Amino acid sequence: MKKLSKKGRATRERILRAAADLFHRQGVHLTSPNDVIRDSKTGKSQFYHYFKSKEDLVHQVLQSYIEAIREGAAPINYTIRSWKDLEKWFRSQAALQDRFGMTRGCPFGTVAAEVTENDDLLRQDLTLLFELVSKQLARFFLRQKAEGRLDPHAKEEELANFCITTIQGGMLLGKVRRDRATVDSSIDHALRHLRTFRRPRR
């Protein structure tokens, strides 16, 4: 992408934020470029100056999520250094959902649910996004194992994927039921299961 002026960056970011909110609220398929233009208070020419198409916009939104996680600028902290951090990671997801009255799921999961067999670029973006989250979680479990605080036979990648699938499924069901308790219960059970792999300090 060519270098943008300060004003250009601000306009592009405004479009990205509006698009991300719309995708999270109503999904990608129900969101049109005109919806994004309206909510970002920009013009059609501005929209197509920064984004070649709607698919490009979705791609850039997902890339912005990836960048935010890498830079530690995401609304949820993905740097897990302790069991307390891990619980906070889980609870923060439920709190984010609760902030929207349980009417929305995970921003990533909402987009992922709409991916079709022809959406190769978006599938690649989402794969990278979930792999990034998985690696952050797996890194914590690997450190715990190296310090003798985790069952040496535990597989950190599998535990990381378990965390992701649990919170994704819990948030989906919580959205359907409009019930925070459903998500909290899923988190409670997940944490109890994960703690069975813990070992006392040496």
C-alpha positions as CSV (number, residue, x, y, z in Angstrom):
1,M,0.0,0.0,0.0
2,K,1.3,3.4,-0.9
3,K,2.3,5.8,1.8
4,L,-0.6,7.9,3.0
5,S,-0.8,11.3,4.5
6,K,-1.9,11.8,8.1
7,K,-5.4,12.7,6.9
8,G,-5.4,9.8,4.5
9,R,-4.5,7.3,7.3
10,A,-7.2,8.8,9.5
11,T,-9.8,8.3,6.7
12,R,-8.7,4.8,6.0
13,E,-8.8,3.9,9.7
14,R,-12.3,5.4,10.0
15,I,-13.5,3.2,7.2
16,L,-11.8,0.1,8.7
17,R,-13.4,0.8,12.1
18,A,-16.8,1.3,10.7
19,A,-16.5,-1.9,8.6
20,A,-15.3,-4.0,11.5
21,D,-18.2,-2.8,13.6
22,L,-20.7,-3.6,10.9
23,F,-19.2,-7.0,10.2
24,H,-19.3,-7.8,13.9
25,R,-22.9,-6.5,14.3
26,Q,-24.6,-7.9,11.2
27,G,-22.1,-10.1,9.4
28,V,-20.1,-9.6,6.2
29,H,-22.8,-10.7,3.7
30,L,-25.4,-8.3,5.0
31,T,-22.9,-5.4,5.0
32,S,-22.6,-3.4,1.7
33,P,-20.0,-0.8,0.8
34,N,-22.8,1.8,1.0
35,D,-23.3,0.8,4.7
36,V,-19.7,1.3,5.4
37,I,-19.6,4.6,3.5
38,R,-22.6,5.8,5.6
39,D,-21.3,4.7,9.0
40,S,-17.7,6.0,8.3
41,K,-19.1,9.3,7.0
42,T,-16.9,9.1,3.9
43,G,-17.6,9.3,0.2
44,K,-17.8,6.5,-2.4
45,S,-14.6,7.9,-4.1
46,Q,-12.8,7.8,-0.8
47,F,-13.9,4.2,-0.1
48,Y,-12.6,3.0,-3.5
49,H,-9.5,5.0,-3.2
50,Y,-8.4,2.9,-0.2
51,F,-10.1,-0.4,-1.0
52,K,-10.4,-2.1,-4.3
53,S,-13.5,-4.0,-3.4
54,K,-15.6,-5.3,-0.6
55,E,-13.4,-8.5,-0.4
56,D,-10.3,-6.3,-0.1
57,L,-12.0,-4.4,2.7
58,V,-12.7,-7.6,4.6
59,H,-9.1,-8.7,4.0
60,Q,-7.8,-5.4,5.4
61,V,-10.1,-5.6,8.4
62,L,-8.8,-9.1,9.2
63,Q,-5.2,-7.8,8.7
64,S,-5.9,-5.0,11.1
65,Y,-7.0,-7.6,13.7
66,I,-3.7,-9.5,13.2
67,E,-1.6,-6.4,13.5
68,A,-3.4,-5.3,16.7
69,I,-2.8,-8.7,18.3
70,R,0.9,-8.7,17.3
71,E,1.3,-5.1,18.6
72,G,-0.6,-5.8,21.8
73,A,-3.2,-3.1,20.8
74,A,-6.3,-5.4,20.7
75,P,-9.2,-4.9,23.1
76,I,-8.3,-8.3,24.6
77,N,-4.8,-9.1,25.9
78,Y,-3.4,-12.1,24.0
79,T,-0.1,-12.2,25.9
80,I,-0.5,-15.0,28.4
81,R,2.1,-15.3,31.1
82,S,0.2,-16.9,34.0
83,W,-2.9,-18.9,34.8
84,K,-4.4,-15.7,36.0
85,D,-3.8,-14.1,32.5
86,L,-5.3,-17.2,30.9
87,E,-8.5,-16.8,32.9
88,K,-8.5,-13.0,32.1
89,W,-8.3,-13.9,28.4
90,F,-11.3,-16.1,28.7
91,R,-13.3,-13.7,30.8
92,S,-12.5,-10.7,28.6
93,Q,-14.1,-12.4,25.7
94,A,-17.3,-12.9,27.7
95,A,-17.2,-9.3,28.9
96,L,-16.8,-8.0,25.4
97,Q,-19.9,-10.0,24.3
98,D,-21.8,-8.8,27.4
99,R,-21.0,-5.2,26.4
100,F,-23.1,-5.7,23.3
101,G,-26.0,-7.3,25.3
102,M,-25.0,-10.8,24.1
103,T,-26.2,-9.9,20.6
104,R,-22.8,-10.4,19.0
105,G,-20.3,-13.3,19.0
106,C,-16.5,-13.1,18.5
107,P,-15.5,-10.6,15.8
108,F,-13.3,-13.3,14.2
109,G,-15.8,-16.1,14.5
110,T,-18.5,-13.9,13.0
111,V,-16.5,-13.5,9.8
112,A,-15.3,-17.1,9.8
113,A,-18.9,-18.4,10.0
114,E,-19.6,-16.8,6.6
115,V,-16.5,-18.1,4.7
116,T,-17.4,-20.2,1.7
117,E,-15.3,-22.5,-0.4
118,N,-14.6,-19.7,-2.8
119,D,-13.3,-17.3,-0.2
120,D,-9.6,-18.4,-0.4
121,L,-8.1,-15.1,0.6
122,L,-10.4,-14.6,3.6
123,R,-9.8,-18.2,4.7
124,Q,-6.1,-17.6,4.6
125,D,-6.4,-14.5,6.6
126,L,-8.6,-16.3,9.2
127,T,-6.2,-19.2,9.3
128,L,-3.3,-16.8,10.1
129,L,-5.4,-15.0,12.7
130,F,-6.4,-18.1,14.6
131,E,-2.9,-19.6,14.3
132,L,-1.5,-16.4,15.8
133,V,-3.9,-16.7,18.8
134,S,-3.2,-20.4,19.1
135,K,0.6,-19.7,19.2
136,Q,0.2,-17.1,21.9
137,L,-1.7,-19.6,24.0
138,A,0.6,-22.6,23.2
139,R,3.6,-20.5,24.1
140,F,2.2,-20.1,27.7
141,F,1.6,-23.9,28.0
142,L,5.1,-24.6,26.6
143,R,6.6,-22.3,29.2
144,Q,4.6,-24.0,32.0
145,K,5.9,-27.4,30.8
146,A,9.5,-26.2,30.6
147,E,9.2,-25.0,34.2
148,G,7.8,-28.3,35.3
149,R,4.4,-26.8,36.1
150,L,2.5,-28.7,33.4
151,D,2.1,-32.4,32.7
152,P,5.1,-33.3,30.5
153,H,2.8,-35.4,28.3
154,A,0.4,-32.5,27.6
155,K,0.4,-31.2,24.1
156,E,0.5,-27.4,24.1
157,E,-1.0,-27.0,20.6
158,E,-3.9,-29.2,21.5
159,L,-4.6,-27.3,24.7
160,A,-4.4,-24.0,22.8
161,N,-6.9,-25.2,20.2
162,F,-9.1,-26.4,23.0
163,C,-9.1,-22.9,24.5
164,I,-10.1,-21.4,21.2
165,T,-12.8,-23.9,20.3
166,T,-14.3,-23.6,23.8
167,I,-14.6,-19.8,23.8
168,Q,-15.8,-19.7,20.2
169,G,-18.5,-22.3,20.9
170,G,-19.5,-20.8,24.2
171,M,-19.9,-17.3,22.7
172,L,-21.9,-18.7,19.8
173,L,-24.3,-20.4,22.2
174,G,-24.4,-17.4,24.5
175,K,-25.4,-15.2,21.5
176,V,-28.2,-17.6,20.5
177,R,-29.5,-17.8,24.1
178,R,-28.7,-14.1,24.9
179,D,-27.2,-15.5,28.1
180,R,-23.9,-14.5,29.6
181,A,-24.2,-17.4,32.1
182,T,-23.8,-19.9,29.2
183,V,-20.5,-18.5,28.3
184,D,-19.3,-18.2,31.9
185,S,-20.2,-21.9,32.5
186,S,-18.2,-22.9,29.4
187,I,-15.2,-21.0,30.7
188,D,-15.5,-22.5,34.2
189,H,-15.5,-26.0,32.8
190,A,-12.6,-25.3,30.4
191,L,-10.5,-23.8,33.2
192,R,-11.2,-26.8,35.5
193,H,-10.2,-29.2,32.7
194,L,-7.0,-27.2,31.9
195,R,-6.0,-27.1,35.5
196,T,-5.9,-30.9,35.6
197,F,-2.7,-30.6,33.6
198,R,-1.0,-28.4,36.2
199,R,1.8,-29.7,38.4
200,P,3.0,-28.4,41.8
201,R,6.0,-26.1,41.8
202,R,9.3,-27.9,42.0
